[in-house]
Amino acid sequence: MTHRSPIIAALDAGTYYHHRTLNTPALAPFIDRSIYIRELNEHALANCDALIVCCRTHPDLLMAHRDCFAHFLAAGKTLVAMGETGSHRWLDSVCWSPSEVNFWWWKEPGADSGLRLAAPNHDLFNYLSLADATWHQHGSFTPPPGAVSLIDKVGAGSVLYEDRCSTPGRLIVTSLDPMYHHGSYFMPATSRFLNGFLPWLKASTPITASA
């Protein structure tokens, strides 16, 4: 019997912040394959167990691959839709509510991000804390029936959820955009988020394809 680790792929839209994220020495060991978005097809995803759609990839580029993403999930694989990718436009089950962004909320008296752990016993939080997921938010989601919200924003909805019900695969959806900020060399929490999220993804992704 052949033993291997899950193969994690990340979609590279050719931006500077994707380049820095995918090539950061502490993060790169958790990304096995980088796929340039204009070269994305089912052949490029062969043997991959998980695909990360990186933050702030233009939705128009992703919509052209709706069927590819659907087939990936139908095969029981893991798809991660990061923030500011317009995931409601290229994934059928995603219900999105935009909101105004307060970039400097922490400067207000009595500042409260509004974020709360919705599933504090979830194994993701063995890898990162709420503080590691706290910067500004770009909107929220209404998770579909059976999905589990991991982080909520009070009075708004989920900013990070895991959906194992809508498809045979696992869908992780967030409005957080850590790759943009990590790759732009500001907002230290975003680097901490990636330092926890990517090892968790690697550890929690089931192997679904033969190498």
Disulfide bonds with the S-S distance in Angstrom:
none
